[in-house]
Amino acid sequence: MDHFVTLIFLLVYLGMFLGRLPGLALDRTGIALLGALLMVVGGRLDLTTAWAAIDLPTMALLFGLMILSAQLRLGGFYSCLTRRLASAKLTPGALLALLICISALLSALLVNDIVCLAMAPMLVEGCARRKLNPIPFLLGLVCAANIGSAATLIGNPQNILIGQTLQLSFVDYLGVAIIPVLAGLAISWLVIARAYHHRWILVVTPDVAPVKVFDAWQTVKGLIILLMITGAFLFASWPRELVALAAAALLLTSRRTASRQLLNLVDWQLLLLFMGLFVVHQALAAGDLPARSLDALAACGIDITRPGWLFGLAAVLSNLVSNVPAVMLLLPAAKHPAAGPLLALASTLAGNLLVIGSIANIIVVDQAARLGVSLGWREHARVGVPVTLLSLAVTAGWLWWVVL
């Protein structure tokens, strides 16, 4: 066993769990990048091997979708949609249902983190204007974004990774995932509506976000390209990463929008997190620790290649180290024919359990705090725990019936 590699790996995953390393000003991205650098500087990987460890198709697909989301943000699409939604003449319960449906649909086609980042401030503004308590609607946004992103192989970073690594069919995965996703959305509405049915009215008026200018042409351009790539994913056999890169190339070729504006909205931190973890896992895979760990678990009666164990571990680890690192850790054990959908659904739906379980949760909490809305971990868990446990139970039953 290479003790240096083991130590770096454990430090990286400790950082994924804590969100930092005590005494150092490092976030999760910095920790993953530091781990990768130490593996190279320490001589465990040369630069060529480290670069080859990065899954370029996954990175390309994620980058292309980020450019598309950036186009829609610059056009004011998210802001306009959220303001219109918040001003709809509906009862609070009906408004919550409509919000859940829209945020889920957007998150299935675009990366859910971006959807939450763009919609949360406008949602707080809309609730303030209508004198509604923003917390149930923020919880509806984030629960639906997490659940809705599980519907497709492009809805969130971990699904992109799973789909690219295991070469899953976009249509076949959608056929398996759609029922658990719809059930999870219904569960979210029921849990939130029940928890807040006497607390719809605003108590303290938060600050409102500045209104962004809506650009119809830029928005329509982004939506047309979104429909085109969705059609390509559904009906063509072209590599998904090339479709996404072609879309990015079209959007960057603009006479009105500077490329710098689009590139400034790309989540480079997330891309670096992926790159760092790819390198750390390559160094780990080159040694005997993974095999020894599997043997030790097998001696305890735990075979993580079996669907039940893989599903449970994906759900637990996603709340310990976040879902992307958890998926990277478990992908080598994805041997069962149903392992792809199982791993994607479990890791994504588990993200609603606690605030730290998903980057989307953290984004919504942070955006709300900036506007004077306090959404603490207890308030989130009051909804997140039952939504997660019920949606995972439904998903486990559905997978057992359909694909296991």
C-alpha positions as CSV (number, residue, x, y, z in Angstrom):
1,M,0.0,0.0,0.0
2,D,1.2,3.5,-0.9
3,H,0.8,5.4,2.3
4,F,1.3,8.8,0.7
5,V,-1.5,8.2,-1.8
6,T,-3.7,6.9,0.9
7,L,-3.1,9.9,3.1
8,I,-3.8,12.4,0.3
9,F,-6.9,10.6,-0.6
10,L,-8.2,10.6,3.0
11,L,-7.4,14.3,3.4
12,V,-9.2,15.1,0.2
13,Y,-12.4,13.2,1.3
14,L,-12.2,14.7,4.7
15,G,-12.2,18.1,3.0
16,M,-15.2,17.0,0.9
17,F,-17.0,16.1,4.2
18,L,-16.1,19.2,6.1
19,G,-16.1,21.7,3.2
20,R,-12.7,22.8,4.3
21,L,-9.4,21.7,6.0
22,P,-8.9,23.1,9.5
23,G,-6.4,25.9,9.6
24,L,-6.4,26.4,5.8
25,A,-8.4,28.8,3.6
26,L,-9.4,26.1,1.2
27,D,-12.9,25.2,-0.1
28,R,-13.8,21.9,-1.7
29,T,-12.5,22.9,-5.1
30,G,-9.2,24.0,-3.6
31,I,-8.9,20.8,-1.7
32,A,-9.4,18.6,-4.7
33,L,-6.9,20.7,-6.7
34,L,-4.4,20.5,-3.9
35,G,-4.8,16.7,-3.8
36,A,-4.2,16.5,-7.5
37,L,-1.1,18.7,-7.4
38,L,0.4,16.7,-4.5
39,M,-0.1,13.4,-6.5
40,V,1.9,14.9,-9.4
41,V,4.5,16.7,-7.3
42,G,4.9,13.6,-5.1
43,G,5.8,11.5,-8.2
44,R,2.7,9.2,-8.0
45,L,1.5,10.4,-11.5
46,D,3.4,12.1,-14.3
47,L,1.8,15.1,-16.0
48,T,0.8,13.0,-19.1
49,T,-1.0,10.4,-16.9
50,A,-2.6,13.0,-14.8
51,W,-4.0,14.8,-17.8
52,A,-5.2,11.5,-19.3
53,A,-7.0,10.7,-16.1
54,I,-9.4,13.7,-16.7
55,D,-12.6,12.5,-18.5
56,L,-12.6,15.0,-21.3
57,P,-16.0,14.0,-22.8
58,T,-17.6,14.6,-19.4
59,M,-15.9,17.9,-19.0
60,A,-16.9,19.0,-22.5
61,L,-20.5,18.1,-22.0
62,L,-20.6,20.0,-18.7
63,F,-18.9,23.0,-20.2
64,G,-21.2,23.2,-23.2
65,L,-24.3,23.1,-20.9
66,M,-22.8,25.8,-18.8
67,I,-22.4,28.1,-21.8
68,L,-26.0,27.5,-22.7
69,S,-27.2,28.3,-19.2
70,A,-25.0,31.5,-19.3
71,Q,-26.7,32.5,-22.5
72,L,-30.2,32.2,-20.8
73,R,-29.0,34.1,-17.7
74,L,-27.6,37.0,-19.8
75,G,-30.9,37.2,-21.7
76,G,-32.8,37.5,-18.5
77,F,-34.8,34.3,-19.1
78,Y,-34.6,33.0,-15.6
79,S,-35.4,36.4,-14.0
80,C,-38.4,37.1,-16.3
81,L,-39.8,33.6,-15.8
82,T,-39.5,33.7,-12.1
83,R,-41.1,37.2,-11.8
84,R,-44.0,36.1,-14.0
85,L,-44.4,33.0,-11.9
86,A,-44.4,34.9,-8.6
87,S,-47.0,37.3,-9.9
88,A,-49.4,34.6,-11.2
89,K,-52.9,35.0,-9.7
90,L,-52.8,31.7,-7.8
91,T,-53.3,30.5,-4.3
92,P,-50.0,29.8,-2.4
93,G,-50.5,26.0,-2.8
94,A,-51.1,26.3,-6.5
95,L,-48.2,28.7,-6.9
96,L,-45.9,26.2,-5.1
97,A,-47.0,23.4,-7.4
98,L,-46.3,25.5,-10.5
99,L,-42.9,26.5,-9.2
100,I,-42.0,22.9,-8.5
101,C,-43.0,21.9,-12.0
102,I,-41.1,24.7,-13.8
103,S,-37.9,24.4,-11.7
104,A,-37.9,20.6,-12.2
105,L,-38.3,20.9,-15.9
106,L,-35.5,23.5,-16.2
107,S,-33.2,21.4,-14.0
108,A,-33.8,18.3,-16.2
109,L,-32.5,20.2,-19.2
110,L,-30.0,22.5,-17.7
111,V,-27.6,22.0,-14.8
112,N,-29.7,22.4,-11.6
113,D,-27.1,24.5,-9.8
114,I,-27.4,27.2,-12.4
115,V,-31.2,27.1,-12.2
116,C,-31.1,27.7,-8.4
117,L,-28.5,30.4,-8.7
118,A,-30.6,32.4,-11.2
119,M,-34.1,31.8,-9.8
120,A,-33.6,32.1,-6.0
121,P,-33.1,35.9,-5.8
122,M,-36.0,36.6,-8.2
123,L,-38.2,34.2,-6.2
124,V,-37.5,36.1,-3.0
125,E,-38.3,39.4,-4.7
126,G,-41.6,38.0,-6.1
127,C,-42.7,36.7,-2.7
128,A,-41.8,40.0,-1.0
129,R,-44.0,41.9,-3.5
130,R,-46.9,39.5,-2.8
131,K,-46.3,39.5,1.0
132,L,-45.7,35.7,0.9
133,N,-43.3,33.8,3.1
134,P,-40.4,33.0,0.7
135,I,-39.1,29.9,2.7
136,P,-41.6,27.3,1.5
137,F,-41.1,28.5,-2.1
138,L,-37.3,28.4,-1.8
139,L,-37.6,24.9,-0.4
140,G,-39.9,24.0,-3.3
141,L,-37.3,25.4,-5.7
142,V,-34.4,23.5,-4.4
143,C,-36.2,20.2,-3.8
144,A,-37.7,20.3,-7.3
145,A,-34.3,21.3,-8.8
146,N,-32.6,18.3,-7.1
147,I,-35.4,15.8,-8.0
148,G,-36.0,17.2,-11.5
149,S,-32.3,17.0,-12.4
150,A,-32.5,13.2,-11.7
151,A,-34.8,12.8,-14.7
152,T,-32.0,13.1,-17.4
153,L,-28.3,12.5,-17.9
154,I,-27.7,16.2,-18.3
155,G,-29.5,17.5,-15.3
156,N,-26.6,17.6,-12.8
157,P,-22.9,17.0,-12.8
158,Q,-23.0,13.5,-11.2
159,N,-25.5,12.3,-13.8
160,I,-23.4,13.7,-16.6
161,L,-20.4,11.8,-15.2
162,I,-22.4,8.5,-14.8
163,G,-23.9,8.8,-18.3
164,Q,-20.6,9.5,-20.0
165,T,-18.6,6.9,-18.0
166,L,-21.1,4.0,-18.4
167,Q,-22.3,5.1,-21.9
168,L,-26.0,5.1,-20.9
169,S,-28.7,5.7,-23.4
170,F,-30.4,9.1,-22.9
171,V,-33.8,7.8,-23.8
172,D,-33.5,4.5,-21.8
173,Y,-32.4,6.3,-18.7
174,L,-35.3,8.8,-19.0
175,G,-37.7,5.9,-19.2
176,V,-36.5,4.5,-16.0
177,A,-36.1,7.7,-14.1
178,I,-39.3,9.6,-15.0
179,I,-41.7,7.8,-12.6
180,P,-39.5,8.2,-9.5
181,V,-38.9,11.8,-10.4
182,L,-42.7,12.6,-10.8
183,A,-43.4,10.8,-7.5
184,G,-40.6,12.7,-5.8
185,L,-42.1,16.0,-7.0
186,A,-45.5,15.1,-5.8
187,I,-44.0,14.2,-2.4
188,S,-42.2,17.5,-2.2
189,W,-45.4,19.4,-2.8
190,L,-47.3,17.4,-0.2
191,V,-44.6,17.7,2.5
192,I,-44.0,21.5,2.0
193,A,-47.7,22.3,1.7
194,R,-48.4,20.4,4.9
195,A,-45.5,21.9,6.8
196,Y,-46.4,25.5,5.8
197,H,-50.2,25.5,5.3
198,H,-50.6,28.0,8.2
199,R,-47.4,29.9,7.4
200,W,-47.8,31.3,3.9
201,I,-47.9,34.9,5.0
202,L,-44.7,37.0,5.1
203,V,-43.5,37.9,8.6
204,V,-40.5,40.1,7.8
205,T,-40.1,41.8,4.4
206,P,-36.7,40.9,2.9
207,D,-34.6,43.0,0.6
208,V,-35.6,42.6,-3.0
209,A,-33.1,41.8,-5.8
210,P,-32.5,44.2,-8.6
211,V,-34.5,43.6,-11.7
212,K,-32.5,42.4,-14.7
213,V,-33.3,43.6,-18.2
214,F,-35.0,41.0,-20.4
215,D,-33.5,40.5,-23.8
216,A,-36.0,38.7,-26.0
217,W,-33.6,37.9,-28.8
218,Q,-30.8,36.5,-26.6
219,T,-33.4,34.4,-24.7
220,V,-35.1,33.0,-27.8
221,K,-31.6,32.2,-29.3
222,G,-30.8,30.2,-26.1
223,L,-34.1,28.4,-26.1
224,I,-33.9,27.4,-29.7
225,I,-30.4,25.9,-29.2
226,L,-31.7,24.2,-26.0
227,L,-34.5,22.6,-28.1
228,M,-32.0,21.6,-30.7
229,I,-29.6,19.8,-28.4
230,T,-32.5,18.2,-26.5
231,G,-33.8,16.8,-29.8
232,A,-30.3,15.6,-30.6
233,F,-30.0,13.8,-27.3
234,L,-33.4,12.1,-27.7
235,F,-33.4,11.2,-31.4
236,A,-29.8,11.2,-32.7
237,S,-26.9,9.0,-31.8
238,W,-24.3,11.7,-31.9
239,P,-21.9,11.9,-29.0
240,R,-23.5,14.2,-26.3
241,E,-20.3,16.0,-25.6
242,L,-19.9,17.0,-29.3
243,V,-23.6,18.2,-29.4
244,A,-23.0,20.4,-26.3
245,L,-19.7,21.8,-27.7
246,A,-21.4,22.6,-31.0
247,A,-24.1,24.5,-29.1
248,A,-21.4,26.4,-27.2
249,A,-19.7,27.3,-30.4
250,L,-22.9,28.7,-31.9
251,L,-23.5,30.8,-28.8
252,L,-20.0,32.1,-28.6
253,T,-20.3,33.2,-32.3
254,S,-22.2,36.4,-31.6
255,R,-22.2,40.0,-32.8
256,R,-23.9,41.3,-29.7
257,T,-22.7,39.3,-26.7
258,A,-19.0,39.4,-25.8
259,S,-17.5,36.0,-25.2
260,R,-16.1,37.3,-21.9
261,Q,-19.7,37.8,-20.7
262,L,-20.6,34.1,-21.3
263,L,-17.3,32.8,-20.0
264,N,-17.6,34.8,-16.8
265,L,-20.8,32.8,-16.0
266,V,-19.2,29.4,-16.4
267,D,-18.7,27.6,-13.1
268,W,-14.9,27.2,-13.4
269,Q,-14.8,26.1,-9.8
270,L,-16.9,23.1,-10.5
271,L,-14.8,22.1,-13.5
272,L,-11.6,22.4,-11.5
273,L,-13.3,20.2,-8.8
274,F,-13.9,17.5,-11.3
275,M,-10.4,17.7,-12.7
276,G,-8.8,17.5,-9.3
277,L,-11.0,14.5,-8.2
278,F,-10.2,12.7,-11.5
279,V,-6.5,12.9,-10.9
280,V,-6.8,11.9,-7.2
281,H,-8.9,8.8,-8.1
282,Q,-6.4,7.8,-10.9
283,A,-3.6,7.8,-8.4
284,L,-5.7,5.8,-6.0
285,A,-6.7,3.3,-8.7
286,A,-3.0,2.7,-9.6
287,G,-2.4,1.1,-6.2
288,D,-4.0,-1.8,-4.3
289,L,-6.1,0.2,-1.8
290,P,-9.4,-0.1,-3.8
291,A,-9.1,-3.9,-4.1
292,R,-8.1,-4.3,-0.5
293,S,-11.0,-2.1,0.6
294,L,-13.5,-4.2,-1.4
295,D,-12.1,-7.4,0.1
296,A,-12.4,-6.0,3.6
297,L,-16.0,-5.0,2.9
298,A,-16.8,-8.4,1.4
299,A,-15.4,-10.1,4.5
300,C,-18.0,-8.2,6.5
301,G,-20.7,-9.3,4.1
302,I,-20.9,-6.1,2.2
303,D,-20.7,-6.4,-1.6
304,I,-21.1,-2.9,-3.0
305,T,-21.4,-4.2,-6.6
306,R,-24.8,-5.6,-5.5
307,P,-27.7,-3.1,-6.2
308,G,-29.0,-2.8,-2.7
309,W,-25.6,-2.0,-1.2
310,L,-24.7,0.4,-4.0
311,F,-28.0,2.2,-3.7
312,G,-27.7,2.6,0.1
313,L,-24.0,3.7,0.0
314,A,-24.7,6.2,-2.8
315,A,-27.4,7.8,-0.6
316,V,-25.3,7.9,2.5
317,L,-22.0,9.0,0.9
318,S,-23.8,11.8,-1.0
319,N,-24.6,13.4,2.3
320,L,-21.2,12.8,3.8
321,V,-18.9,14.1,1.0
322,S,-21.4,15.5,-1.5
323,N,-22.8,13.7,-4.5
324,V,-20.1,14.2,-7.1
325,P,-17.2,12.8,-5.0
326,A,-19.5,10.0,-3.8
327,V,-20.3,9.0,-7.4
328,M,-16.6,9.1,-8.4
329,L,-15.8,6.8,-5.4
330,L,-18.6,4.3,-6.3
331,L,-18.4,4.2,-10.1
332,P,-15.8,1.4,-10.2
333,A,-18.3,-0.8,-8.4
334,A,-21.0,0.0,-10.9
335,K,-21.0,-3.5,-12.5
336,H,-24.7,-4.4,-12.4
337,P,-26.7,-3.7,-15.6
338,A,-28.9,-1.4,-13.6
339,A,-26.1,0.3,-11.7
340,G,-26.2,3.5,-13.8
341,P,-29.8,4.5,-13.1
342,L,-29.5,3.3,-9.6
343,L,-26.4,5.3,-8.8
344,A,-27.8,8.4,-10.6
345,L,-31.1,8.4,-8.8
346,A,-29.8,7.5,-5.3
347,S,-27.0,10.1,-5.3
348,T,-29.3,12.9,-6.7
349,L,-32.4,12.3,-4.6
350,A,-30.3,11.9,-1.5
351,G,-29.1,15.5,-2.0
352,N,-32.3,16.9,-0.4
353,L,-31.7,15.3,3.0
354,L,-29.4,18.0,4.4
355,V,-28.1,21.4,3.3
356,I,-24.6,19.9,2.7
357,G,-26.0,17.1,0.5
358,S,-26.2,19.2,-2.6
359,I,-24.5,22.3,-4.0
360,A,-27.9,23.5,-5.1
361,N,-29.0,23.5,-1.5
362,I,-26.0,25.6,-0.5
363,I,-26.6,28.1,-3.4
364,V,-30.2,28.7,-2.4
365,V,-29.4,29.1,1.3
366,D,-26.6,31.6,0.5
367,Q,-28.7,33.5,-2.0
368,A,-31.6,33.8,0.5
369,A,-29.2,35.0,3.2
370,R,-27.9,37.8,1.0
371,L,-31.5,39.1,0.7
372,G,-32.3,38.9,4.4
373,V,-34.1,35.5,4.4
374,S,-32.8,33.0,7.0
375,L,-33.1,29.4,5.8
376,G,-31.2,27.4,8.4
377,W,-30.3,23.7,8.3
378,R,-33.1,22.8,10.8
379,E,-35.7,24.5,8.6
380,H,-34.3,22.7,5.5
381,A,-34.2,19.3,7.3
382,R,-37.8,19.7,8.4
383,V,-38.7,19.3,4.8
384,G,-35.6,17.7,3.3
385,V,-35.6,14.6,5.5
386,P,-39.1,13.4,4.8
387,V,-38.9,14.3,1.1
388,T,-35.6,12.4,0.8
389,L,-36.7,9.3,2.7
390,L,-40.0,9.0,0.9
391,S,-38.6,9.6,-2.5
392,L,-35.8,7.1,-2.0
393,A,-38.3,4.5,-0.8
394,V,-40.4,5.0,-3.9
395,T,-37.4,4.9,-6.1
396,A,-36.0,1.7,-4.5
397,G,-39.4,0.0,-5.0
398,W,-39.6,1.2,-8.6
399,L,-36.1,0.1,-9.5
400,W,-36.7,-3.3,-7.9
401,W,-39.9,-3.8,-9.9
402,V,-38.6,-2.5,-13.3
403,V,-34.9,-3.2,-13.7
404,L,-33.7,-5.5,-10.9
